[in-house]
Amino acid sequence: MMMITRRVFDQFFYFRMALLLAAIVIYGFSHTVDGSLIHPINPPPAIFYVHASVFASWVVLLIVQTGLARSNNVALHRRLGWFGIFLGGVIPVLGVSTAITSQQEATSHLFFAISLNDMILFTIAFWLAIYWRKKPEYHKRLMLIATCCLMGAAIARFPEVPGIPWAYGGVDLLILLGALRDVVVSRKVHVVFRYALPCVIAGQVFALYLATDPSPVWAALLQIVFK
């Protein structure tokens, strides 16, 4: 029984996680994409469409890359990796720009801290994954964590999710699945998860604090950004 469980968690785990993340994105945004992008009452700024396209491309690329890695097609995986570096570099710029535009459209600064935190966490995990691209055990975990950090917006749109803190809990559970996989397969949690998950949670807590009870410094910064 243990061998079967270990095999289930070991084989195609990261490919299956990529599919799960894609399903989360589709389900979450399916509740808002029609009214906000496809048939909006008032057409949104063009950057919203660019952001959605780049984000969707990232999720599709993750599925392709994890599939190639599992099938040992290393050459094509590395060639597509250059496109992944481009997308990963663009996502934080687009994410922050879209958040600024969104808050200006809504005349509310409440969730800018949430968006900024997600982009910071993604950027750190992503560039560490690139730095350790020749260490697969580090690389694949960091890529998974980076993408999980983008899932908050999709999970927050679930009708069943009552608010941002619960959405962040969903993000943490996704990362915990990776740690659980390590426990089942190798009986210990990889160092990437041991360090990354506490840092992710700390960033989330700090972002929620800024969003709900902004400090004078943060309030002054928002005045500059949204002036």
ABEGO torsion letter per residue (X at the ends): XAAAAAAAAABGAAAAAAAAAAAAAAAAAAAAAAAAAABBABBBBAAAAAAAAAAAAAAAAAAAAAAAAAAGBAAAAAAAAAAAAAAAAAAAAAAAAAAAAAAAAAGBAAAAAAAAAAAAAAAAAAAAAAAAAABAAAAAAAAAAAAAAAAAAAAAABAABAEAAAAAAAAAAAAAAAAAAAAAAAGBBBAAAAAAAAAAAAAAAAAAAAAABBBAAAAAAAAAAAX
